[in-house]
């Protein structure tokens, strides 16, 4: 069985792991109504439109 001859330093170990720790930004799409960036497949937080229809929040359920 192969055994390392020397202990791997923290710098060597962490630099090997570093490329896997990069975070990717979420993809953004443009709202066709207000032309603001928004997350895809979600209601636009700016104009409350989704798929060409206005989505109205039901405030009666909160009361």
N, C-alpha and C positions, 0 to 999 in steps of 0.2 A: 504494500500500500504506500502511495506517495505521501510524504510528509514535508511541509515547508521547512526549509533550512533556517530561515529568519522570520521574525514576526513582521507582518505587513504594517507599515506605518499608517497613522490616521490620515495623513495627507494623501497617500497612495490609495487607500481604501475609499476615502471620500471623493477624490477626483474621478474614480471609476464609477461611483454611484451618481455623480452630479448630472450627467446627461439625462438620466431617467427621472429627475426631479423637476424638470421644466413643466410649467403650467401653461396650458393652451387657453387662449381667449375664446369665449363662445362666439360662434358665427353670428353676425348681425345681418338683418335684412332691412329693407326700406319699406315703411308703411305706404301703401298706395294712396291713402287719403290725405295724410298730413306731411308725408315725405320726411319723417323723422326716423332715425334708426330704432329698431326694436328686435327683440328675440323672435326667431321664427316659430310659427305655430302657436303664438300667444296673442292675446288681446293687446292692442297698442296702448301703452299707459298714457299716451298723450291725448288721443282722440276717442278711445274706447271702441274702435272698429276692429272687426275680425271677419275675414272672408267677405268684405263688401257690406257687412251688416253692422249696425250699431248695437253694441252689447250694453244693456242697462243693468246696473247692479240692483239687486232686490234688497232695499233697506228695510222692508217689513219683517224679514227673517231675523234681523239683528235686534229689533225692539222686543 
